[in-house]
Amino acid sequence: MQGPGSPDEDREGGFDKGGWQMPYNDEGQMKVIGERIAGTDAYLLGRKTYEILAAHWPNQPDSDPFAATLNGKPKYVVSRSLSEPLAWRNSHLIRDDVAAEVRKLKQQDGKTITVMGSGQLVRTLAAEGLVDEYWLMVCPLVLGGGKRLFRDGFNFSHMELCDSQTNSKGAVLLTYQPADASPD
């Protein structure tokens, strides 16, 4: 999952394959992603993902539908190293007890909180039973290295496939929900 967007997005650990996802995007998939982004009420981001997005999206015109949505919606940033005020409009800092703060967010009005990237944050949320749905894009390539979402030590869990779509470039968009089944 490391560095999907650009060559210099995340070079941590010597990763040099950044930008790998871009050749697999197509118009239909971008429409689906746009609908997902438009249907989001708030974003929950880890510090690294926040810094990557905050360096780009506030500088884009509001005529860009992604920019208008990302800039306009609330963003909750999980970080111990950042401090308030955060530069990107509508950004709020979560420093302590991430699980408790996310539980509070989930109880507020609105329907969808989306985590973009932020692998460590997703693992933290999953361990606390706070992930309602995974939306994954699997591309037809093997990176052979880099960060993984489901690392060693990830809690064993069953998932239920809710939707799958294949784009014109062979990438598969998958929607899973955690299932209640427990291992035998």
Buried (B, 14 or more C-beta within 10 A) or exposed (E): BBBBBBEEBBEEEEBEBBEBBEEBBBEBBEEBBEEBBEEBBBBBBBBBBBBBBBEEBBEEEEEEEBBBBBBEBBBBBBBEEBEEEBEBBBBBBBBEEBEEBBEEBEEEEEEEBBBBBBBBBBBBBBEBEBBEBBBBBEBEEEBEEBBEBBEEEEEEBEBEEEEEEBBEEEBBBBBBBBEEEEEE
